[in-house]
Amino acid sequence: MIVHGWGNYSKLDSEVFFPDTLEKLKLNLLMTKSLIGRGLGRSYGDSANNKHIIQTSKLKKIINFDKQNGCIECESGVTIYELNELTIKEGWFVPVTPGSSYVTLGGALASDIHGKNHHLEGSFSKHVLYAQLMLANGEIVKISHSKNSDLFNATCGGMGLTGIIYSIKFKLKSISSSNIIQTTIKTKNLEETIEQFKINKKSEYSVAWLDCATSIEKCGRGLLFLGQHQKDNTLTYKKKKVVNYPLNIFSKFLNSYSIKLFNYIYYHKNFKKKKTNILHINDYFYPLDSIDNWYLLYGAKGFIQYQFVIPLEFSINVIKEIFYKIYSFNQVPYLTTIKKFGAKNDNYLSFPMEGITVAFDFKATNKIKNLIESLDEIVVNNKGRVYLTKDTLMKKEVFTKYYENWDKFEKVREKYGAKGKFFSNQSIRLGLK
Ligand SMILES: Cc1cc2nc3c(=O)[nH]c(=O)nc-3n(C[C@H](O)[C@H](O)[C@H](O)COP(=O)(O)OP(=O)(O)OC[C@H]3O[C@@H](n4cnc5c(N)ncnc54)[C@H](O)[C@@H]3O)c2cc1C
């Protein structure tokens, strides 16, 4: 079958196995010379692409749910959507969630995902009690912060290159409401947006949308969305209505002019400097999940998401330099978001580090490769890095600068027999075979 990442940029004809038991997983793994694990393919590039794939979407068992203490153990194909359906009404929520609920727990751990609360809660692996990993020889090993910790540090954020994550046990977050109190703050430029993140550093959740389709002086103005769990003892689960538009037809109308107009309206329709409203958890965390396959909006060539992080102290100047570079290439990001990260963790390839992270969505054009190369140069020179789960075009020389522990990662892969067995199109490009 044809597989691709969420950006729909690089596509591949692959043999895909869908094991639904541990025994079948082992059988599929042993009968294939080389392969990569895959969840729902919500990573943007080619990290879950290989000629041979084990897709975990049928490994869906909830192994144990301790409703008293909020601990849950699931097979790795369970999605955050399914988890929310089960746990929210019981007063528990995933400790870290990405901007889509259609990701598997295996994919979440392999990317060591972060949410809008990284500044307070770290990334997903922090909340994991242990995971069970299937190695190249079919053996299952338990990994955690204290058990086989080298393999744990390589697997969390390790993009599937150490083995297949079979199951994960982790701690949930206690909530007493399924609603979020959202405060929206309108900012007039990048300086103010970053200042507002600092002022609101105690807010449980924070993320901002940036207008980057305006004049260079105003670029970086935006809307900061702060979130707090309400405490009103109403725990309801609301199924999200998903609409299915023929988005490839609309893609013709998506261009720099329509984006400028959309951004102008979206920014100015918020009259007030600050406003507060109540939203269901689904509407605060997963607004994009309401539209099925929205990546089709970008047309047949797909799109690239470029997410980088820059240390806080020079973030304003570097982000401005990046805005100028994008302008000089005559490109317009169609969607831009920004968050503040807390401290980094011990995992070899986890993305977050203390600083500011920005994600741009660019429609794939002929200029895109050169633009990304220029942006990488700026990010490398300023001690930042780019997120592997969003990457499509990173070069090996740049990767080894972004991720200084890559050689430790390779030693752990060697030790546990993963080299030569688990690789993806991305890892080949990055020199991890
Ligand atoms: C709309 C949207 C918003 C997003 N927002 C965020 C965000 O806020 N924060 C964030 O951190 N990420 C975000 N992401 C990215 C997403 O969380 C990650 O790419 C996640 O890994 C996708 O999970 P998946 O199950 O689809 O995995 P895939 O895309 O299928 O795989 C991703 C990686 O995990 C590996 N993998 C998957 N399953 C296993 C397994 N069982 N064992 C071993 N390796 C495995 C694959 O080999 C691959 O390297 C977003 C993605 C989308 C589409």
The ligand as a Gaussian input file, in Angstrom:
#p B3LYP/6-31G(d) Opt

LIG

0 1
 C       -2.381000      18.143000      13.699000
 C       -1.164000      17.630000      14.407000
 C       -0.738000      18.253000      15.555000
 C        0.395000      17.792000      16.223000
 N        0.781000      18.447000      17.372000
 C        1.878000      18.017000      18.029000
 C        2.271000      18.630000      19.261000
 O        1.641000      19.576000      19.730000
 N        3.351000      18.127000      19.909000
 C        4.059000      17.058000      19.420000
 O        5.020000      16.670000      20.068000
 N        3.696000      16.460000      18.269000
 C        2.637000      16.917000      17.574000
 N        2.259000      16.290000      16.419000
 C        3.079000      15.173000      15.922000
 C        2.601000      13.809000      16.453000
 O        2.261000      13.897000      17.811000
 C        3.739000      12.796000      16.325000
 O        4.225000      12.760000      15.014000
 C        3.326000      11.378000      16.749000
 O        4.478000      10.592000      16.807000
 C        2.357000      10.756000      15.742000
 O        1.911000       9.516000      16.235000
 P        1.534000       8.322000      15.254000
 O        0.924000       7.268000      16.065000
 O        0.766000       8.826000      14.098000
 O        2.987000       7.872000      14.807000
 P        3.686000       7.724000      13.319000
 O        3.538000       9.035000      12.663000
 O        3.032000       6.568000      12.657000
 O        5.134000       7.432000      13.740000
 C        5.954000       8.446000      14.304000
 C        7.283000       7.829000      14.763000
 O        7.034000       6.909000      15.807000
 C        7.496000       5.604000      15.475000
 N        6.537000       4.646000      16.014000
 C        5.191000       4.677000      15.918000
 N        4.668000       3.651000      16.613000
 C        5.690000       2.957000      17.140000
 C        5.798000       1.792000      17.957000
 N        4.737000       1.127000      18.413000
 N        7.041000       1.357000      18.308000
 C        8.141000       2.014000      17.894000
 N        8.096000       3.117000      17.125000
 C        6.889000       3.590000      16.763000
 C        7.586000       5.583000      13.952000
 O        8.588000       4.695000      13.515000
 C        7.966000       7.034000      13.641000
 O        9.344000       7.210000      13.746000
 C        1.126000      16.701000      15.718000
 C        0.701000      16.057000      14.556000
 C       -0.438000      16.509000      13.899000
 C       -0.892000      15.823000      12.637000

